[in-house]
Amino acid sequence: MASLQRLFFRRGLKTISAVHRMLYRASGGRIGGKIWGLSILLLTTTGRKSGRRRTTPLCFLPDGDALVVVASNGGMDWFPAWSLNLLDQPRATVEIGRERRDVVAHRAPPDEHARLWAEITAIAPGYLKYQQRTSREIPLVVLDPA
């Protein structure tokens, strides 16, 4: 049952993400640029198995020069592919509107996670429901300028 759930979730998410990417890029981020009170960026990672570039729309929180993204995967019990890709290859590219920048990713350590989680969930409390839905701790990934 879990594998069937994973299949439907991934296929649905892949379709939604493709449409979101297209609208975001075509409009320079004016369409699809905000969800839950958070801005959206497009994160391009290198596939850890395929080596292909993969782009995913994600909510983010600015934190100084860094950008913080949430590896929630909708509260599913498995980590999103983009976060696993970043573990293997932490260098990535983000697009915010029409601006592109190179970043280097790291997982937020516990003290930083607590502070950032409080900030993110104050803006977007839906992430609290995702955390309740899963047995894993939802990681926060910090994207620092490269």
SULTASUL-V424803 format. One record per residue. N is the residue number from 0. RES is the residue in three letters. SS is DSSP state (2 for helix, 1 for strand, 0 for the rest). D_LAST is the distance of its C-alpha to the last C-alpha in Angstrom with 1 decimal. Layout:
n = {N	N}
res = {RES	RES}
ss = {SS	SS}
d_last = {D_LAST	D_LAST}
This chain:
n = {0	1	2	3	4	5	6	7	8	9	10	11	12	13	14	15	16	17	18	19	20	21	22	23	24	25	26	27	28	29	30	31	32	33	34	35	36	37	38	39	40	41	42	43	44	45	46	47	48	49	50	51	52	53	54	55	56	57	58	59	60	61	62	63	64	65	66	67	68	69	70	71	72	73	74	75	76	77	78	79	80	81	82	83	84	85	86	87	88	89	90	91	92	93	94	95	96	97	98	99	100	101	102	103	104	105	106	107	108	109	110	111	112	113	114	115	116	117	118	119	120	121	122	123	124	125	126	127	128	129	130	131	132	133	134	135	136	137	138	139	140	141	142	143	144	145}
res = {MET	ALA	SER	LEU	GLN	ARG	LEU	PHE	PHE	ARG	ARG	GLY	LEU	LYS	THR	ILE	SER	ALA	VAL	HIS	ARG	MET	LEU	TYR	ARG	ALA	SER	GLY	GLY	ARG	ILE	GLY	GLY	LYS	ILE	TRP	GLY	LEU	SER	ILE	LEU	LEU	LEU	THR	THR	THR	GLY	ARG	LYS	SER	GLY	ARG	ARG	ARG	THR	THR	PRO	LEU	CYS	PHE	LEU	PRO	ASP	GLY	ASP	ALA	LEU	VAL	VAL	VAL	ALA	SER	ASN	GLY	GLY	MET	ASP	TRP	PHE	PRO	ALA	TRP	SER	LEU	ASN	LEU	LEU	ASP	GLN	PRO	ARG	ALA	THR	VAL	GLU	ILE	GLY	ARG	GLU	ARG	ARG	ASP	VAL	VAL	ALA	HIS	ARG	ALA	PRO	PRO	ASP	GLU	HIS	ALA	ARG	LEU	TRP	ALA	GLU	ILE	THR	ALA	ILE	ALA	PRO	GLY	TYR	LEU	LYS	TYR	GLN	GLN	ARG	THR	SER	ARG	GLU	ILE	PRO	LEU	VAL	VAL	LEU	ASP	PRO	ALA}
ss = {0	2	2	2	2	2	2	2	2	2	2	2	2	2	2	2	2	2	2	2	2	2	2	2	2	2	2	0	0	0	0	0	0	1	1	0	0	1	1	1	1	1	1	1	1	1	0	0	0	0	0	0	1	1	1	1	1	1	1	1	1	1	1	0	0	1	1	1	1	1	0	0	2	2	2	0	0	0	0	0	2	2	2	2	2	2	2	2	0	0	1	1	1	1	1	1	0	0	1	1	1	1	1	1	1	1	1	0	0	2	2	2	2	2	2	2	2	2	2	2	2	2	2	0	0	2	2	2	2	2	2	2	2	0	0	0	0	0	0	1	1	1	1	1	1	0}
d_last = {41.2	37.6	36.7	38.3	36.5	33.2	34.2	35.2	32.2	29.8	31.8	32.1	28.5	27.6	30.0	29.0	25.3	26.2	28.3	25.7	23.1	25.7	26.9	23.5	22.4	25.9	26.1	22.6	22.3	25.7	27.2	25.6	23.2	24.5	26.1	27.7	26.6	22.9	20.8	19.6	16.4	16.2	13.9	13.9	13.8	15.5	19.0	19.7	23.3	23.3	20.1	20.2	17.6	18.6	17.9	19.0	19.7	19.0	19.9	17.3	17.6	15.5	15.2	14.2	10.7	10.1	11.9	14.5	16.2	19.5	20.5	24.1	25.3	28.1	29.5	30.2	30.6	27.9	24.2	22.6	21.5	18.0	17.5	19.1	16.9	13.8	15.8	16.4	13.1	10.2	7.7	8.8	9.3	10.9	13.8	15.5	18.7	18.2	14.7	11.8	8.1	5.4	4.5	5.5	9.1	11.9	15.4	16.7	19.2	22.8	23.0	19.8	21.0	24.4	23.2	20.8	23.5	26.1	24.1	23.4	26.9	28.5	27.1	27.5	30.2	30.4	27.8	30.5	32.8	30.2	30.0	33.8	34.0	32.1	32.7	29.1	26.8	24.4	20.8	18.2	14.6	11.9	8.7	6.3	3.8	0.0}
